[in-house]
Amino acid sequence: MSTLERAIEIAAAAHAGQVDKAGQPYILHPLRVMLRVSSDCERMAAVLHDVVEDTPVTLAQLSESGFPPEVVAAIEALTKRPGETRLQAAARTASNPIARAVKLADNAENMDLSRIANPTEKDFARIEEYKQVRALLMASESN
């Protein structure tokens, strides 16, 4: 069984050299998302939530690394497909409890513009999309 430390190691290696919209090392984003969730499975999924979407790491590799099937399934649910809108991806994510918790944490982190020195209209428009995603995820909790 892989540990949270192994998940952090894989994410750090996969995101090496990447930067976020504020020019900070990208690995800080999944680490901040990880700190917003509570269970071990949620933490592993949180720190790995962008590796399949944004790096050469595959779901098969994560599975072969020994991560629990529920963590790999959550990462699959969190991985946005080509051509998919944020809302379409969120609708799929909402059906997986681990993925839903991670996506809510990711969404909260993405809505925090304090890390961007001079937010643009594009940043504010993206926040409006994130609000729609959050509403969809919150509505799924009551179902």
C-alpha positions in Angstrom: 0.0 0.0 0.0 1.5 3.3 -1.0 1.7 6.1 1.5 1.0 9.8 1.4 4.8 10.4 1.3 5.0 8.4 -1.9 2.1 10.4 -3.5 4.0 13.6 -2.6 7.2 12.2 -4.1 5.4 11.3 -7.4 3.6 14.6 -7.6 6.8 16.6 -6.9 8.7 14.7 -9.6 5.8 14.9 -12.1 5.3 18.7 -11.6 9.0 19.6 -11.5 9.7 22.7 -13.5 6.0 23.6 -13.8 4.7 27.0 -12.4 1.2 28.3 -11.7 -0.5 31.4 -12.9 1.4 33.4 -10.3 4.8 32.0 -11.3 5.1 29.9 -8.2 6.2 26.2 -8.3 3.1 24.3 -9.3 3.6 21.6 -6.7 2.5 24.1 -4.1 -1.1 23.9 -5.5 -1.7 20.2 -5.0 0.0 20.5 -1.6 -2.4 23.3 -0.6 -5.4 21.2 -1.9 -4.1 18.3 0.2 -4.1 20.4 3.3 -7.8 21.2 2.8 -9.0 17.5 3.0 -9.0 15.1 5.8 -8.8 11.3 5.1 -5.6 9.6 3.9 -7.3 8.6 0.6 -8.4 12.2 0.0 -4.9 13.5 0.7 -3.3 11.0 -1.7 -5.9 11.9 -4.4 -5.5 15.6 -3.7 -1.7 15.7 -4.1 -2.0 13.6 -7.3 -5.1 15.2 -8.7 -3.4 16.9 -11.6 -0.6 14.4 -12.5 -2.6 12.4 -15.1 -4.1 15.6 -16.6 -1.0 17.7 -16.7 2.0 15.3 -16.9 3.0 12.0 -18.6 2.0 10.0 -15.5 -0.8 7.5 -16.2 -3.5 5.9 -14.1 -1.9 2.5 -14.8 1.4 3.7 -13.4 -0.4 5.0 -10.2 -2.2 1.7 -9.9 1.1 -0.3 -10.4 2.7 1.9 -7.7 0.2 0.3 -5.3 -2.1 3.2 -4.6 -5.5 2.0 -3.3 -8.1 1.4 -6.1 -10.4 4.0 -4.6 -7.6 6.6 -4.8 -6.9 5.8 -8.5 -10.6 5.9 -9.3 -10.8 9.3 -7.6 -7.9 10.6 -9.7 -9.6 9.2 -12.8 -12.8 11.1 -11.9 -10.8 14.3 -11.3 -8.9 14.1 -14.6 -10.5 16.5 -17.1 -10.9 14.9 -20.5 -9.9 16.7 -23.8 -12.8 18.9 -25.0 -14.6 18.6 -21.7 -15.9 21.8 -19.9 -15.3 22.5 -16.3 -18.9 21.8 -15.5 -18.9 18.5 -17.4 -15.9 17.4 -15.5 -17.4 18.5 -12.2 -20.6 16.5 -12.9 -18.5 13.3 -13.3 -16.4 14.1 -10.3 -19.5 14.6 -8.1 -20.4 10.9 -8.2 -17.2 9.8 -6.5 -17.1 10.8 -2.8 -13.3 11.1 -2.6 -13.0 13.0 -5.9 -15.9 15.3 -4.8 -14.1 16.2 -1.6 -10.8 16.9 -3.5 -12.6 18.9 -6.2 -14.3 21.1 -3.6 -10.8 21.7 -2.0 -9.3 22.3 -5.4 -12.1 24.7 -6.3 -11.7 26.7 -3.1 -7.9 26.9 -3.7 -8.5 28.0 -7.3 -10.9 30.7 -6.3 -8.3 32.3 -4.0 -7.0 35.2 -6.1 -4.7 36.4 -3.2 -1.8 34.5 -4.8 -2.1 36.6 -8.0 -0.6 40.0 -7.7 -2.7 41.7 -10.4 -5.8 39.6 -11.3 -7.1 40.2 -14.8 -10.6 40.1 -16.3 -9.7 36.6 -17.4 -9.0 35.6 -13.8 -12.3 37.0 -12.6 -14.2 35.2 -15.5 -12.5 32.0 -14.4 -13.7 32.6 -10.8 -17.3 32.8 -12.2 -16.8 29.3 -13.7 -15.4 28.0 -10.4 -18.6 29.3 -8.7 -20.7 27.3 -11.0 -18.6 24.2 -10.4 -18.9 24.7 -6.6 -22.6 25.1 -6.8 -22.9 21.8 -8.8 -20.7 20.0 -6.3 -22.6 21.4 -3.3 -25.9 20.4 -4.9 -24.6 16.8 -5.3 -24.0 16.6 -1.6 -27.7 17.0 -0.8 -28.7 14.3 -3.3 
